[in-house]
Structure formats: C-alpha cells, structure tokens
C-alpha cells in the first residue's frame, strides 16, 4: 500500500514557473515508478510524466522541454518542475504510483493522490 499527498498547486500567470511535490509513504516506496497526470475542466485525465525506480523518465509531448520530473528517494518525494506555464496547463494534477510500466497511460497506476490544482491565468 502506498499513500500519496500532493502539494504546490496555485494560481500563476502565463510564463511563470511552479514546482509540485508529492510525498509518498508506505512499504518499499523507492521500488515504485511514480507519475504525474492531470485533468483539466471538462476534459479526460491525461498523462504528464513518469519516472521509474531506475531514474528513466517519460514525458507527454505537450510538456516535454518545459516540465522536469525528479525524485528524492531519501525523502520519498516526487517533484514536478513546471516552467513556461500556459493556460492549457490549467488542471488538477495527480501523483500516482505503480511498479508496472506499460507506456504513458492513465490506467496503469494502482495508487493515487487526491490532487493539487494548478491555474494558469492572467
């Protein structure tokens, strides 16, 4: 069992940067791959980025080059550094975890946080 708690979401202006955090607790957390997914108002949930336990990272095309994922296993914390934010990045961002990796999708994760809201607006 893995428990995930996200934080860091808030209102920002286009072009701003923001860092989201996800603290994980549970057994052998460092053996899980962890990802970020988001759901914008009126839209389906979408994959944003994932980092495996070996450090390999995967990004959605829409965020590659602007978002950077990292993890600090000593702190059981996952970070999502978001730069050059756009209004289209407005969404609730969810942290998720699973040992399996079958490619960028929203359905492979067994554990989910409650979400943190990011609003990008002038």
FIKOL-454626 format. One record per residue: x, y, z of N, C-alpha, C in turn. Coordinates in nm, 4 decimals, padded with zeros to 6 digits. Layout:
% FIKOL-454626
REC,X,Y,Z,X,Y,Z,X,Y,Z .
...
***
This chain:
% FIKOL-454626
REC,00.0853,-00.1197,00.0000,00.0000,00.0000,00.0000,00.0884,00.1239,00.0000 .
REC,00.0541,00.2195,-00.0864,00.1285,00.3453,-00.0973,00.0297,00.4601,-00.0812 .
REC,00.0652,00.5551,00.0039,-00.0173,00.6738,00.0258,00.0551,00.7942,-00.0331 .
REC,-00.0176,00.8746,-00.1121,00.0438,00.9857,-00.1841,-00.0265,01.1165,-00.1488 .
REC,00.0519,01.2195,-00.1226,-00.0048,01.3506,-00.0906,00.0653,01.4567,-00.1743 .
REC,-00.0105,01.5238,-00.2595,00.0446,01.6286,-00.3453,00.0321,01.7656,-00.2797 .
REC,00.1175,01.8568,-00.3229,00.1089,01.9953,-00.2783,00.1762,02.0842,-00.3812 .
REC,00.1521,02.2150,-00.3679,00.2212,02.3117,-00.4523,00.1354,02.3800,-00.5569 .
REC,00.0169,02.3303,-00.5798,-00.0688,02.3918,-00.6803,-00.1210,02.5270,-00.6354 .
REC,-00.1315,02.6200,-00.7298,-00.1856,02.7530,-00.7014,-00.2104,02.8257,-00.8309 .
REC,-00.2573,02.9493,-00.8199,-00.2795,03.0359,-00.9350,-00.1481,03.1034,-00.9755 .
REC,-00.1142,03.0909,-01.1035,00.0057,03.1564,-01.1556,-00.0280,03.2215,-01.2886 .
REC,00.0618,03.3071,-01.3362,00.0420,03.3759,-01.4635,00.1115,03.2987,-01.5757 .
REC,00.0663,03.3157,-01.6983,00.1356,03.2522,-01.8116,00.2831,03.2903,-01.8131 .
REC,00.3669,03.1915,-01.8366,00.5106,03.2126,-01.8372,00.5779,03.1882,-01.7038 .
REC,00.5004,03.1800,-01.5984,00.5565,03.1549,-01.4657,00.6043,03.0107,-01.4521 .
REC,00.6757,02.9873,-01.3423,00.7194,02.8525,-01.3059,00.6533,02.8114,-01.1752 .
REC,00.6448,02.6802,-01.1568,00.5816,02.6264,-01.0363,00.6374,02.4871,-01.0129 .
REC,00.6553,02.4508,-00.8871,00.7014,02.3156,-00.8560,00.5969,02.2448,-00.7706 .
REC,00.5550,02.1308,-00.8172,00.4643,02.0451,-00.7414,00.5447,01.9387,-00.6680 .
REC,00.4954,01.8991,-00.5522,00.5585,01.7933,-00.4741,00.4576,01.6838,-00.4444 .
REC,00.5090,01.5640,-00.4298,00.4256,01.4504,-00.3920,00.5047,01.3672,-00.2918 .
REC,00.4539,01.3601,-00.1703,00.5189,01.2812,-00.0672,00.4521,01.1443,-00.0614 .
REC,00.5345,01.0413,-00.0682,00.4841,00.9043,-00.0667,00.5173,00.8375,00.0657 .
REC,00.4265,00.7558,00.1124,00.4530,00.6775,00.2331,00.4040,00.5349,00.2103 .
REC,00.4687,00.4413,00.2777,00.4327,00.3022,00.2613,00.5568,00.2168,00.2504 .
REC,00.5367,00.0886,00.2281,00.6492,-00.0040,00.2197,00.7199,00.0035,00.0851 .
REC,00.8501,00.0047,00.0880,00.9327,-00.0045,-00.0333,00.8911,00.0966,-00.1395 .
REC,00.8652,00.2188,-00.0980,00.8205,00.3218,-00.1920,00.9207,00.3421,-00.3038 .
REC,01.0502,00.3260,-00.2710,01.1526,00.3516,-00.3719,01.1547,00.2452,-00.4808 .
REC,01.0749,00.1411,-00.4687,01.0680,00.0389,-00.5736,00.9537,00.0648,-00.6714 .
REC,00.8834,00.1758,-00.6518,00.7711,00.2110,-00.7386,00.8117,00.3161,-00.8405 .
REC,00.7595,00.3027,-00.9602,00.7626,00.4134,-01.0531,00.6530,00.5105,-01.0135 .
REC,00.6764,00.6389,-01.0390,00.5799,00.7406,-00.9981,00.5556,00.8376,-01.1120 .
REC,00.4340,00.8830,-01.1219,00.3994,00.9707,-01.2323,00.3086,01.0842,-01.1911 .
REC,00.2966,01.1777,-01.2820,00.2010,01.2876,-01.2703,00.1022,01.2783,-01.3861 .
REC,-00.0217,01.2964,-01.3527,-00.1277,01.3018,-01.4517,-00.2112,01.4249,-01.4190 .
REC,-00.2890,01.4712,-01.5156,-00.3690,01.5908,-01.4910,-00.5049,01.5789,-01.5580 .
REC,-00.5986,01.6543,-01.5031,-00.7321,01.6575,-01.5599,-00.7804,01.8013,-01.5616 .
REC,-00.7987,01.8527,-01.6811,-00.8494,01.9876,-01.6984,-01.0026,01.9865,-01.6915 .
REC,-01.0617,02.0996,-01.6593,-01.2091,02.1055,-01.6504,-01.2745,02.0607,-01.7807 .
REC,-01.3647,01.9656,-01.7694,-01.4379,01.9188,-01.8854,-01.3619,01.8271,-01.9777 .
REC,-01.2419,01.7872,-01.9365,-01.1602,01.7006,-02.0216,-01.1249,01.5717,-01.9486 .
REC,-01.0782,01.4746,-02.0264,-01.0366,01.3479,-01.9668,-00.8983,01.3632,-01.9017 .
REC,-00.8737,01.2767,-01.8075,-00.7429,01.2757,-01.7423,-00.6364,01.2385,-01.8442 .
REC,-00.5193,01.3022,-01.8364,-00.4125,01.2740,-01.9312,-00.2793,01.2548,-01.8604 .
REC,-00.1951,01.1770,-01.9235,-00.0597,01.1508,-01.8737,00.0259,01.2751,-01.8913 .
REC,00.1086,01.3045,-01.7906,00.2007,01.4172,-01.7973,00.3450,01.3686,-01.7997 .
REC,00.3845,01.2927,-01.7001,00.5231,01.2485,-01.6905,00.5328,01.1328,-01.5917 .
REC,00.6396,01.0549,-01.6075,00.6622,00.9405,-01.5188,00.8112,00.9228,-01.4984 .
REC,00.8476,00.8776,-01.3791,00.9869,00.8424,-01.3517,00.9880,00.7046,-01.2884 .
REC,01.0647,00.6168,-01.3455,01.0766,00.4800,-01.2949,01.1752,00.4755,-01.1783 .
REC,01.1788,00.3623,-01.1112,01.2685,00.3486,-00.9967,01.4144,00.3505,-01.0390 .
REC,01.4422,00.3251,-01.1655,01.5810,00.3295,-01.2133,01.6196,00.4684,-01.2642 .
REC,01.5251,00.5646,-01.2547,01.5540,00.7012,-01.2949,01.5115,00.7373,-01.4352 .
REC,01.4715,00.6393,-01.5153,01.4253,00.6704,-01.6502,01.2983,00.7557,-01.6435 .
REC,01.2931,00.8563,-01.7308,01.1777,00.9463,-01.7318,01.1056,00.9441,-01.8661 .
REC,00.9783,00.9740,-01.8609,00.8935,00.9779,-01.9789,00.8042,01.1017,-01.9683 .
REC,00.7866,01.1703,-02.0790,00.7083,01.2929,-02.0785,00.6065,01.2927,-02.1916 .
REC,00.4927,01.3564,-02.1658,00.3978,01.3820,-02.2730,00.4574,01.4868,-02.3663 .
REC,00.4234,01.4786,-02.4931,00.4757,01.5750,-02.5899,00.4405,01.7181,-02.5524 .
REC,00.3255,01.7356,-02.4916,00.2780,01.8707,-02.4600,00.3596,01.9403,-02.3511 .
REC,00.4376,01.8622,-02.2741,00.5136,01.9228,-02.1646,00.6641,01.9030,-02.1787 .
REC,00.7045,01.8183,-02.2736,00.8484,01.7906,-02.2880,00.9235,01.9198,-02.3181 .
REC,01.0325,01.9407,-02.2447,01.1118,02.0618,-02.2603,01.0697,02.1731,-02.1663 .
REC,00.9510,02.1633,-02.1090,00.9040,02.2654,-02.0132,00.8948,02.2094,-01.8723 .
REC,00.8590,02.0833,-01.8604,00.8425,02.0191,-01.7295,00.9593,01.9241,-01.7042 .
REC,01.0017,01.9176,-01.5802,01.1082,01.8256,-01.5410,01.0664,01.7495,-01.4156 .
REC,01.0789,01.6181,-01.4248,01.0413,01.5299,-01.3152,01.1663,01.4834,-01.2423 .
REC,01.1572,01.4786,-01.1108,01.2688,01.4259,-01.0331,01.2136,01.3601,-00.9067 .
REC,01.2954,01.2764,-00.8471,01.2532,01.2111,-00.7234,01.3688,01.2101,-00.6250 .
REC,01.3353,01.2261,-00.4990,01.4326,01.2177,-00.3909,01.3889,01.1000,-00.3045 .
REC,01.4513,00.9849,-00.3263,01.4095,00.8643,-00.2555,01.4398,00.8720,-00.1063 .
REC,01.5382,00.9525,-00.0685,01.5680,00.9683,00.0746,01.4520,01.0366,00.1461 .
REC,01.3794,01.1214,00.0723,01.2659,01.1928,00.1297,01.1322,01.1351,00.0832 .
REC,01.1385,01.0287,00.0011,01.0161,00.9707,-00.0561,00.9297,01.0769,-00.1230 .
REC,00.9946,01.1647,-00.1974,00.9242,01.2775,-00.2577,00.9498,01.2835,-00.4076 .
REC,00.8432,01.3086,-00.4797,00.8465,01.3274,-00.6239,00.8210,01.4744,-00.6522 .
REC,00.8965,01.5310,-00.7454,00.8807,01.6712,-00.7806,00.8467,01.6848,-00.9288 .
REC,00.7657,01.7849,-00.9593,00.7401,01.8213,-01.0979,00.7682,01.9706,-01.1117 .
REC,00.8805,02.0024,-01.1735,00.9153,02.1419,-01.2001,00.8507,02.1824,-01.3315 .
REC,00.7657,02.2826,-01.3262,00.6921,02.3266,-01.4447,00.7347,02.4689,-01.4799 .
REC,00.7891,02.4844,-01.5978,00.8335,02.6156,-01.6454,00.7511,02.6581,-01.7658 .
REC,00.7560,02.7865,-01.7954,00.6852,02.8416,-01.9118,00.5402,02.7944,-01.9149 .
REC,00.4731,02.8106,-01.8046,00.3368,02.7604,-01.7939,00.2423,02.8335,-01.8876 .
REC,00.1467,02.7574,-01.9404,00.0479,02.8098,-02.0335,-00.0926,02.7916,-01.9756 .
REC,-00.1890,02.8689,-02.0234,-00.3266,02.8463,-01.9773,-00.3739,02.7026,-01.9987 .
REC,-00.3246,02.6363,-02.1040,-00.3621,02.4970,-02.1293,-00.3096,02.4009,-02.0234 .
REC,-00.2185,02.4466,-01.9391,-00.1679,02.3628,-01.8304,-00.2607,02.3640,-01.7091 .
REC,-00.3626,02.4471,-01.7133,-00.4586,02.4533,-01.6038,-00.5274,02.3189,-01.5866 .
REC,-00.5183,02.2636,-01.4655,-00.5752,02.1312,-01.4392,-00.5548,02.0957,-01.2928 .
REC,-00.6205,01.9900,-01.2518,-00.5861,01.9257,-01.1252,-00.4781,01.8232,-01.1565 .
REC,-00.3687,01.8318,-01.0847,-00.2545,01.7440,-01.1079,-00.2534,01.6349,-01.0008 .
REC,-00.2431,01.5121,-01.0478,-00.2444,01.3964,-00.9599,-00.1102,01.3248,-00.9636 .
REC,-00.0658,01.2836,-00.8484,00.0504,01.1971,-00.8357,00.0006,01.0528,-00.8305 .
REC,00.0735,00.9621,-00.8928,00.0319,00.8228,-00.8945,00.1544,00.7319,-00.8907 .
REC,00.1334,00.6089,-00.8496,00.2462,00.5162,-00.8362,00.2060,00.3752,-00.8766 .
REC,00.3022,00.3039,-00.9336,00.2828,00.1634,-00.9662,00.4182,00.1047,-01.0028 .
REC,00.4355,-00.0234,-00.9758,00.5615,-00.0873,-01.0143,00.5653,-00.1202,-01.1631 .
REC,00.4500,-00.1355,-01.2231,00.4442,-00.1710,-01.3641,00.4648,-00.0477,-01.4513 .
REC,00.5152,-00.0702,-01.5712,00.5228,00.0366,-01.6704,00.4873,-00.0228,-01.8053 .
REC,00.3791,00.0270,-01.8620,00.3352,-00.0232,-01.9915,00.3243,00.0907,-02.0911 .
REC,00.3927,00.2007,-02.0640,00.3865,00.3150,-02.1526,00.3025,00.4246,-02.0919 .
REC,00.3073,00.5425,-02.1517,00.2340,00.6563,-02.0956,00.0831,00.6365,-02.1059 .
REC,00.0214,00.6143,-01.9921,-00.1238,00.5985,-01.9886,-00.1755,00.6447,-01.8539 .
REC,-00.3051,00.6538,-01.8440,-00.3654,00.6971,-01.7180,-00.4217,00.5805,-01.6382 .
REC,-00.4172,00.4601,-01.6947,-00.4878,00.3487,-01.6317,-00.3976,00.2476,-01.5631 .
REC,-00.2657,00.2642,-01.5724,-00.1769,00.1615,-01.5191,-00.1422,00.1805,-01.3727 .
REC,-00.1814,00.2928,-01.3138,-00.1374,00.3226,-01.1778,-00.2363,00.2682,-01.0748 .
REC,-00.1801,00.2056,-00.9706,-00.2629,00.1465,-00.8662,-00.2922,00.2427,-00.7532 .
REC,-00.2023,00.3381,-00.7320,-00.2155,00.4293,-00.6186,-00.2197,00.5737,-00.6676 .
REC,-00.3084,00.6517,-00.6076,-00.3306,00.7893,-00.6499,-00.3386,00.8829,-00.5301 .
REC,-00.2907,01.0065,-00.5500,-00.3125,01.1102,-00.4513,-00.4458,01.1791,-00.4749 .
REC,-00.4723,01.2805,-00.3927,-00.6005,01.3495,-00.4000,-00.6003,01.4635,-00.5014 .
REC,-00.4831,01.5017,-00.5480,-00.4731,01.6065,-00.6488,-00.4421,01.7432,-00.5912 .
REC,-00.3773,01.8255,-00.6723,-00.3497,01.9639,-00.6367,-00.3812,02.0491,-00.7596 .
REC,-00.4469,02.1613,-00.7385,-00.4990,02.2396,-00.8500,-00.4012,02.3467,-00.8951 .
REC,-00.3783,02.3489,-01.0248,-00.2936,02.4498,-01.0875,-00.3793,02.5309,-01.1836 .
REC,-00.3773,02.6611,-01.1670,-00.4497,02.7501,-01.2570,-00.3513,02.8488,-01.3177 .
REC,-00.3496,02.8535,-01.4502,-00.2609,02.9453,-01.5215,-00.3488,03.0469,-01.5924 .
REC,-00.3449,03.1695,-01.5433,-00.4335,03.2723,-01.5969,-00.3748,03.4097,-01.5708 .
REC,-00.3982,03.4988,-01.6658,-00.3535,03.6363,-01.6473,-00.4621,03.7191,-01.5812 .
***
